[in-house]
Amino acid sequence: MEASFEQKIQQIKTWLGTGSINIFGLPMSGKDTVGVRLAEAIGGKFLSSGLIIRAMEAMENKNLTGNGELIDTNVFYDWVLPYFDREDLKPYPLVLSSIGRWSGEEDTVMDRAKTAGHEIKAAIVLNVSEADVMNRWETAQTTQDRGARLDDEKPEVFQKRIEEFREKTRPVLLKYHQLGLLVEVAADAERDVVFMNLVEQLWKFSLASTSQ
């Protein structure tokens, strides 16, 4: 008999403990949307590097990502990594949105997460084409559902974000794949479908990990 949604979520929770799941994908692939939903489903906390960085930029009156480029690694470490050590997050599993997206950052991120009790147990990549995310960007310009984000204002800046993913983040995914931690999820569908795809693939991965 096929496991129910609730049973799949419970299996994921048991397997994950206070560990973490890192979600990657092209800009507008739905990382934060499914990440927040997954965190709520498993009783965890959601951390987005993008949200943290934009908040710090506003606080310090800086614009380090408005041209579409990834933030300098040392600044990323200073601004984002301390979240792993927060006492209020220690009892919870974490769902991460692209924390450590520049090739070379993944080792430091994994080490810091593990030391803090939030070992990264899976990295999810939301698979959607570059053409699809450009279409989503164009739609968002009409609906204005992305807010006043500098890295979403101009097509050339959004295209730069795509290039940064292609050149700097894909090698990160290769590293997770080599470690046996990468879970691929089809994301070229409605949000509810993508979320259910994610739960299904993560459930299967957790079962395989548990049986090893």
Secondary structure as a PSIPRED ss2 file (coil, helix, strand):
# PSIPRED VFORMAT (PSIPRED V4.0)

   1 M C   1.000  0.000  0.000
   2 E C   1.000  0.000  0.000
   3 A C   1.000  0.000  0.000
   4 S C   1.000  0.000  0.000
   5 F H   0.000  1.000  0.000
   6 E H   0.000  1.000  0.000
   7 Q H   0.000  1.000  0.000
   8 K H   0.000  1.000  0.000
   9 I H   0.000  1.000  0.000
  10 Q H   0.000  1.000  0.000
  11 Q H   0.000  1.000  0.000
  12 I H   0.000  1.000  0.000
  13 K H   0.000  1.000  0.000
  14 T H   0.000  1.000  0.000
  15 W H   0.000  1.000  0.000
  16 L H   0.000  1.000  0.000
  17 G C   1.000  0.000  0.000
  18 T C   1.000  0.000  0.000
  19 G C   1.000  0.000  0.000
  20 S E   0.000  0.000  1.000
  21 I E   0.000  0.000  1.000
  22 N E   0.000  0.000  1.000
  23 I E   0.000  0.000  1.000
  24 F E   0.000  0.000  1.000
  25 G E   0.000  0.000  1.000
  26 L C   1.000  0.000  0.000
  27 P C   1.000  0.000  0.000
  28 M C   1.000  0.000  0.000
  29 S C   1.000  0.000  0.000
  30 G C   1.000  0.000  0.000
  31 K H   0.000  1.000  0.000
  32 D H   0.000  1.000  0.000
  33 T H   0.000  1.000  0.000
  34 V H   0.000  1.000  0.000
  35 G H   0.000  1.000  0.000
  36 V H   0.000  1.000  0.000
  37 R H   0.000  1.000  0.000
  38 L H   0.000  1.000  0.000
  39 A H   0.000  1.000  0.000
  40 E H   0.000  1.000  0.000
  41 A H   0.000  1.000  0.000
  42 I H   0.000  1.000  0.000
  43 G C   1.000  0.000  0.000
  44 G C   1.000  0.000  0.000
  45 K E   0.000  0.000  1.000
  46 F E   0.000  0.000  1.000
  47 L E   0.000  0.000  1.000
  48 S E   0.000  0.000  1.000
  49 S H   0.000  1.000  0.000
  50 G H   0.000  1.000  0.000
  51 L H   0.000  1.000  0.000
  52 I H   0.000  1.000  0.000
  53 I H   0.000  1.000  0.000
  54 R H   0.000  1.000  0.000
  55 A H   0.000  1.000  0.000
  56 M H   0.000  1.000  0.000
  57 E H   0.000  1.000  0.000
  58 A H   0.000  1.000  0.000
  59 M H   0.000  1.000  0.000
  60 E H   0.000  1.000  0.000
  61 N C   1.000  0.000  0.000
  62 K C   1.000  0.000  0.000
  63 N C   1.000  0.000  0.000
  64 L C   1.000  0.000  0.000
  65 T C   1.000  0.000  0.000
  66 G C   1.000  0.000  0.000
  67 N C   1.000  0.000  0.000
  68 G C   1.000  0.000  0.000
  69 E C   1.000  0.000  0.000
  70 L C   1.000  0.000  0.000
  71 I C   1.000  0.000  0.000
  72 D C   1.000  0.000  0.000
  73 T H   0.000  1.000  0.000
  74 N H   0.000  1.000  0.000
  75 V H   0.000  1.000  0.000
  76 F H   0.000  1.000  0.000
  77 Y H   0.000  1.000  0.000
  78 D H   0.000  1.000  0.000
  79 W H   0.000  1.000  0.000
  80 V H   0.000  1.000  0.000
  81 L H   0.000  1.000  0.000
  82 P H   0.000  1.000  0.000
  83 Y H   0.000  1.000  0.000
  84 F H   0.000  1.000  0.000
  85 D H   0.000  1.000  0.000
  86 R C   1.000  0.000  0.000
  87 E H   0.000  1.000  0.000
  88 D H   0.000  1.000  0.000
  89 L H   0.000  1.000  0.000
  90 K C   1.000  0.000  0.000
  91 P C   1.000  0.000  0.000
  92 Y C   1.000  0.000  0.000
  93 P C   1.000  0.000  0.000
  94 L E   0.000  0.000  1.000
  95 V E   0.000  0.000  1.000
  96 L E   0.000  0.000  1.000
  97 S E   0.000  0.000  1.000
  98 S C   1.000  0.000  0.000
  99 I C   1.000  0.000  0.000
 100 G C   1.000  0.000  0.000
 101 R C   1.000  0.000  0.000
 102 W C   1.000  0.000  0.000
 103 S C   1.000  0.000  0.000
 104 G C   1.000  0.000  0.000
 105 E C   1.000  0.000  0.000
 106 E H   0.000  1.000  0.000
 107 D H   0.000  1.000  0.000
 108 T H   0.000  1.000  0.000
 109 V H   0.000  1.000  0.000
 110 M H   0.000  1.000  0.000
 111 D H   0.000  1.000  0.000
 112 R H   0.000  1.000  0.000
 113 A H   0.000  1.000  0.000
 114 K H   0.000  1.000  0.000
 115 T H   0.000  1.000  0.000
 116 A C   1.000  0.000  0.000
 117 G C   1.000  0.000  0.000
 118 H C   1.000  0.000  0.000
 119 E C   1.000  0.000  0.000
 120 I E   0.000  0.000  1.000
 121 K E   0.000  0.000  1.000
 122 A E   0.000  0.000  1.000
 123 A E   0.000  0.000  1.000
 124 I E   0.000  0.000  1.000
 125 V E   0.000  0.000  1.000
 126 L E   0.000  0.000  1.000
 127 N E   0.000  0.000  1.000
 128 V C   1.000  0.000  0.000
 129 S C   1.000  0.000  0.000
 130 E H   0.000  1.000  0.000
 131 A H   0.000  1.000  0.000
 132 D H   0.000  1.000  0.000
 133 V H   0.000  1.000  0.000
 134 M H   0.000  1.000  0.000
 135 N H   0.000  1.000  0.000
 136 R H   0.000  1.000  0.000
 137 W H   0.000  1.000  0.000
 138 E H   0.000  1.000  0.000
 139 T H   0.000  1.000  0.000
 140 A H   0.000  1.000  0.000
 141 Q H   0.000  1.000  0.000
 142 T H   0.000  1.000  0.000
 143 T H   0.000  1.000  0.000
 144 Q C   1.000  0.000  0.000
 145 D C   1.000  0.000  0.000
 146 R C   1.000  0.000  0.000
 147 G C   1.000  0.000  0.000
 148 A C   1.000  0.000  0.000
 149 R C   1.000  0.000  0.000
 150 L H   0.000  1.000  0.000
 151 D H   0.000  1.000  0.000
 152 D H   0.000  1.000  0.000
 153 E C   1.000  0.000  0.000
 154 K C   1.000  0.000  0.000
 155 P H   0.000  1.000  0.000
 156 E H   0.000  1.000  0.000
 157 V H   0.000  1.000  0.000
 158 F H   0.000  1.000  0.000
 159 Q H   0.000  1.000  0.000
 160 K H   0.000  1.000  0.000
 161 R H   0.000  1.000  0.000
 162 I H   0.000  1.000  0.000
 163 E H   0.000  1.000  0.000
 164 E H   0.000  1.000  0.000
 165 F H   0.000  1.000  0.000
 166 R H   0.000  1.000  0.000
 167 E H   0.000  1.000  0.000
 168 K H   0.000  1.000  0.000
 169 T H   0.000  1.000  0.000
 170 R H   0.000  1.000  0.000
 171 P H   0.000  1.000  0.000
 172 V H   0.000  1.000  0.000
 173 L H   0.000  1.000  0.000
 174 L H   0.000  1.000  0.000
 175 K H   0.000  1.000  0.000
 176 Y H   0.000  1.000  0.000
 177 H H   0.000  1.000  0.000
 178 Q H   0.000  1.000  0.000
 179 L C   1.000  0.000  0.000
 180 G C   1.000  0.000  0.000
 181 L C   1.000  0.000  0.000
 182 L E   0.000  0.000  1.000
 183 V E   0.000  0.000  1.000
 184 E E   0.000  0.000  1.000
 185 V E   0.000  0.000  1.000
 186 A E   0.000  0.000  1.000
 187 A C   1.000  0.000  0.000
 188 D C   1.000  0.000  0.000
 189 A C   1.000  0.000  0.000
 190 E C   1.000  0.000  0.000
 191 R H   0.000  1.000  0.000
 192 D H   0.000  1.000  0.000
 193 V H   0.000  1.000  0.000
 194 V H   0.000  1.000  0.000
 195 F H   0.000  1.000  0.000
 196 M H   0.000  1.000  0.000
 197 N H   0.000  1.000  0.000
 198 L H   0.000  1.000  0.000
 199 V H   0.000  1.000  0.000
 200 E H   0.000  1.000  0.000
 201 Q H   0.000  1.000  0.000
 202 L H   0.000  1.000  0.000
 203 W H   0.000  1.000  0.000
 204 K H   0.000  1.000  0.000
 205 F H   0.000  1.000  0.000
 206 S H   0.000  1.000  0.000
 207 L H   0.000  1.000  0.000
 208 A H   0.000  1.000  0.000
 209 S H   0.000  1.000  0.000
 210 T H   0.000  1.000  0.000
 211 S H   0.000  1.000  0.000
 212 Q C   1.000  0.000  0.000
